[in-house]
Amino acid sequence: MKPTLLVSLLCLLSLIALGQPAFRIDNLIKDGFFLDKGWKFHVGDNPVWAKPNFDDSRWDTLNPTAPFSKLPQLTQAELGWFRLHLRVDSSLLNQPLAIDVTPIGATEIYLNGKLVHMAGRVSKNPNIERTVAGDIRPIHFVLSQPTNTIAVRYSLTSSNIYIQDLSPFYLRLLRPESFIDILFHNGFPDAIKFSCIGGLVLMLSLIHLCFYYFYRQHKANLLFSIALLVLAISRLMFPLTGPIVLSVTWRTITSFVVSNFHITVFPILLLLAVYHYLQRPHQLFFWLLTISYALYWVAIIGGIRYYNQLAPIGFALAFVSFLNYLVVSYQAIIAYNRQAYFLFYGGLAFLTTAILFLSISALFPVNFADLTLEEQYGNSLIATLMMVLEGLLYITIPVSVSLALASDFAQTSFSLQRKLGEVNQLSQEKQQILATQNERLEQQVETRTAELKASQVQLIQKEKLASLGELTAGIAHEIQNPLNFVNNFSEVSVELIDELKDGPFRQLPEADKEYAEEILGDLTSNLQKIHRHGDRASSIVKGMLEHSRTESGEKRPTDLNSLADEYLKIAYHGLRAKDKSFNCELITEFEPTLEPVEVAPQEIGRVLLNLYNNAFYAVVQRQYLAEDSYQPMVQVQTKRLANYIEIRVSDNGTGIPDSVKAKIFQPFFTTKPTGEGTGLGLSLSYDIITKGHGGTLTVESAEGQGTTFVIQLPI
């Protein structure tokens, strides 16, 4: 009776197992089979669910290889069981097999009711649970029956970091000899890649640190060394760390923060180093970006479990930092900084590489489910190209920075070498001086005699220059007379042509009028040009006469108020005589208690006349350009201060650009059109005030608002 009952029970269990859907594998390919179909899931925790004879037909169908974002029932449950019925071909029985496990969370794996693998610690209590990510380990076993049951006890509580794009776990059935080959293709290239990148960047960091050690004044090397060290640590963390712990602990926070230094720390340190190296001021945008990074770090540390949602902010800040890097480099290029070319073109190379990397990624979408690179991209050439491009993304900017600093260092070395050569040359010259010192002592008498002769020659030269000044004055006077005739007769000739047009011209036949009018127009134009250039020649002659005068004039007590008012009226009425339509508001603010001052009145009057004429010219020019409501104004003020008298001549004209302020007192420098100024007025005025009277002449001006000339005469 008992054997019959046992046989019946076994048959019933077999029927139950056969009645449930199973994942069937007839043979194994080299890369194995992913167990991604036929999984059942149920919320809760019961050890009975690990047994192969448990009926899970009423459980929900759930694919553990789907991303967390598509498994809300799992993330809400936090703890549950997965079950899969696996049916294999008889050729795989009693053969060594392995299951490749890639968990994200805490897992316990049971094969036919027997615990065969643990990753972390499964529990619904966050204080007890220990979760991991990426703990790839093989499960070695031998199957003795065709139908088998795999049960996975799984937990991932809400206290963990959810990386929404990843999946709870992957199981792949394969032969043991294939596991090492797959592990080599999946993990080894990335480890080699990041080790090479981190090693290269670390080497560059040490090189810059050595540069700073030997040349402490160049602090940019230290800043770049720190930035590159941060990037190197971030990349070396990948091959040096084991499985990532997803539980929120200080170890987890440190691991995530350090592994993301290339996004959260390196960009702002690089930007700080570039600002310092290119000697660019830290603008408001830089400080706002720094504060944004600080807030991002606080958010990452305080909300580490929301890292997946915060990560795009870090990428956005890194992108903004990169754009600021390009802008600062380009501004330095505009400022003629040769080393900035390395930084700017390095940034463009980074941008080009990033665009190419993203374009290939879009053309060849990747499934990161533990596939080999050839499986991910479908082509070994594409896989190699992507690896090269990713490496270039990390090293283009560090290498360009290193080239810039190396070029700068080379120029510094070249400059030091050149200065060393100059020092050696000076040393040789000193030795020659010491060798010839005795000879020079013997030649002192001859040298002093030569100096006396040179002084005599200078005195003679000064006499010649004085005679030349007198001759220049005489020649100028002689030239002035015929110039007056030229100017006067050209004006008279123009008037005669006007009379000719009003009289005899009208009596000409209509056929000849056009030709005659053309000739008369040419004559009028020629006479006007003669008169204009004659006036210019006359102005040059007057300037030569002024500069040929070597004395500052006889000084006597002078009422500066009366002198300033008199020359203001002379200048104004002189301009009114040429242009009847011109009107200007004249404002005088004279200090009534001002006492007479020892000055040369003719010289000071000439200075005031030059300043008045310039003021009237400025307001006339602005009147041409301004609106109808513009009212020209020229103002003169006198004031007694502690040790000097101040005279201020102001106008509300066009003003003087900052680019020409330093040149206005130079001889022959003028901003007026050709023929309207000689450029000698302010130069002469400056010499009269500074050399003739020991005072100062300065200018205050705002372009488009007006100009003020300030005369200060010592008492």
PEQUI-V594520 format. One record per pair of residues at least 12 apart in sequence whose C-alpha atoms are under 8 Angstrom apart, sorted by the first residue. I is the first residue (numbers start at 1). J is the second residue. Records with the same first field share a line. If there is no record, write none. Layout:
I->J, J
This chain:
13->53
16->53, 55
17->53, 55, 147
20->57, 85
21->38, 85
22->38, 84, 85, 86, 87
23->35, 37, 38, 84, 85, 86, 87
24->86, 87, 88, 89
25->86, 87, 88, 89
26->88, 89, 91
27->88, 89, 91, 92
28->173, 174, 175
29->174
30->174, 175, 178
31->174, 178, 182
32->172, 173, 174, 175, 178
33->172, 173, 174
34->170, 171, 172, 173
35->170, 171, 172, 173
36->63, 64, 65, 170, 171
37->63
38->61, 63, 84, 85
39->61, 62, 63, 64, 82, 83, 84, 85
40->56, 59, 60, 61, 62, 63, 82, 83, 84
41->59, 60, 61, 62, 80, 81, 82, 83
42->59, 60, 80, 81, 82
43->74, 77, 79, 80, 81
44->77, 79, 80, 81
45->79, 80, 81, 153
49->81, 151
50->110, 112, 113, 114, 150, 151, 152
51->112, 113, 149, 151
52->112, 113, 148, 149, 150
56->83
64->167, 168, 169, 170
65->167, 168, 169, 170
66->166, 167, 168
67->164, 165, 166, 167, 168
68->162, 163, 164, 165, 166, 167, 168
69->164, 165
75->156, 157, 158
78->124, 155, 156, 157, 158
79->123, 124, 153, 154, 155, 156, 157
80->153, 154, 155
81->151, 152, 153, 154
82->151, 152, 153, 154
83->149, 150, 151, 152
84->149, 150, 151
85->147, 148, 149, 150
86->146, 147, 148, 149, 150
87->146, 147, 148
88->146, 147
89->146
90->146
92->143
93->142, 143, 144, 145, 146
94->142, 143, 144
95->142, 143
96->140, 141, 142, 143, 175, 176
97->140, 141, 142, 143, 173, 174, 175, 176
98->138, 139, 140, 141, 173, 174, 175, 176, 179
99->138, 139, 140, 171, 172, 173, 174
100->136, 137, 138, 139, 170, 171, 172, 173, 174, 179
101->135, 136, 137, 138, 139, 169, 170, 171, 172
102->133, 134, 135, 136, 137, 169, 170, 171, 370
103->119, 132, 133, 134, 135, 136, 168, 169, 170
104->131, 132, 133, 134, 166, 167, 168, 169
105->119, 120, 130, 131, 132, 133, 154, 155, 156, 168, 169, 246
106->118, 119, 120, 121, 122, 129, 130, 131, 132, 154, 155, 156
107->119, 120, 121, 122, 152, 153, 154, 155
108->122, 152, 153, 154
109->150, 151, 152, 153
110->150, 151, 152
111->148, 149, 150, 151
112->148, 149, 150, 151
113->149, 150, 151
116->139
117->139
119->131, 132, 135
120->132
122->153, 154, 155
123->155
124->155, 156, 157
125->157
126->157, 159
129->155, 247
130->245, 246, 247
131->156, 160, 245, 246, 247
132->243, 244, 245, 246, 247
133->243, 244, 245, 246
134->243, 244
135->242, 243, 244
138->179
140->176
159->247, 248, 305
160->246, 247, 248, 305
161->246, 247, 248, 304, 305, 306, 307, 308
162->305, 306, 307, 308
163->307, 308
164->308
170->369
182->372
185->372, 373
186->370, 371, 372, 373
190->239
191->238, 239
192->239
193->387, 391
194->235, 236, 238, 239
195->235, 236, 239
197->232, 235, 391, 394, 395
198->231, 232, 233, 234, 235, 236
199->232, 236
201->228, 229, 231, 232, 395, 398
202->228, 229, 232, 233
204->225, 228, 398, 402
205->224, 225, 226, 227, 228, 229
206->225
207->225
208->221, 222, 224, 225, 402
209->221, 222, 225
220->273, 274, 276, 277
221->405
223->269, 270, 272, 273
224->269, 270, 273
226->269
227->266, 269, 270, 273
228->266, 398
230->261, 262, 265, 266
231->261, 262, 266
233->258, 259, 261
234->258, 259, 260, 261, 262
235->259, 262
237->258, 259
238->259
248->304, 305
253->301, 304
257->300, 301
263->314, 315, 318
264->293, 297, 314, 318
265->293
267->318, 321, 322
268->290, 293, 318, 321
271->321, 324, 325
274->325, 328
275->328
278->329, 332, 337, 340
280->328, 332
289->317, 321
292->317
293->314, 317
296->313, 314
322->347
325->347
326->343, 344, 347
329->341, 343, 344
330->344
339->404, 405, 407, 408
340->404
341->404
342->400, 401, 403, 404
343->397, 400, 401, 404
345->400
346->396, 397, 399, 400, 401
347->396, 397
349->396
350->392, 393, 396, 397
353->389, 392, 393
354->389, 393
356->389
357->386, 389, 390
360->386
364->377
365->377
469->548, 549
470->548
472->544, 545, 548
473->544, 545, 548
476->541, 542, 544, 545
477->541
479->541
480->538, 541
483->534, 537, 538
484->538
486->530, 531, 534
487->530, 531, 534, 535
490->527, 528, 530, 531
491->527, 528, 531
493->527
494->524, 527, 528
497->520, 524
532->675
533->675
535->675
536->675, 676, 677, 678
539->677, 678
540->678
543->678, 680, 681
546->684
547->684
552->600, 603, 688, 692
553->600, 602, 603
554->599, 600
555->598, 599, 600, 601
556->597, 598, 599, 600, 601
557->596, 597, 598, 599
558->596, 597, 598, 599, 600, 601
559->594, 595, 596, 597
560->596, 597, 638
561->590, 591, 594, 638
563->601, 605
564->605, 608, 636
565->588
567->605, 608, 609
568->608, 609, 612
571->609, 612, 613
572->616
583->632
584->631, 632, 633, 634
585->631, 632, 633, 634
586->633, 634, 635
587->633, 634, 635, 636
588->635, 636, 637
589->635, 636, 637, 638
590->636, 637, 638, 639
591->637, 638, 639, 640
594->639, 640
597->715
598->715
599->693
603->688
604->688, 689
606->685
607->681, 682, 684, 685, 688
610->681, 682, 685
611->649, 682, 709
612->649
615->634, 649, 650, 651, 653, 707
616->634, 651
618->651, 652, 653, 654, 655
619->632, 633, 651, 652, 653, 654
620->632, 653
621->653, 654
622->653, 654
632->651, 652, 653
633->651, 652, 653
634->649, 650, 651, 652
635->648, 649, 650, 651
636->648, 649, 650
637->649
643->714, 715
644->712, 713, 714, 715
645->711, 712, 713, 714, 715
646->710, 711, 712, 713
647->710, 711, 712
648->708, 709, 710, 711
649->708, 709, 710
650->706, 707, 708, 709
651->706, 707, 708
652->705, 706, 707
653->704, 705, 706, 707
654->703, 704, 705, 706, 707
655->701, 702, 703, 704, 705, 706, 707
656->701, 702, 703, 704, 706, 707
657->701, 702, 703
658->703
661->699
664->682, 683
665->682, 683, 686
666->679, 680, 682, 683
667->679, 680, 682, 683, 684
668->680, 683
689->711, 713
693->713, 714
694->713, 714
695->711, 712, 713, 714
696->710, 711, 712, 713
697->709, 710, 711, 712
698->710, 711
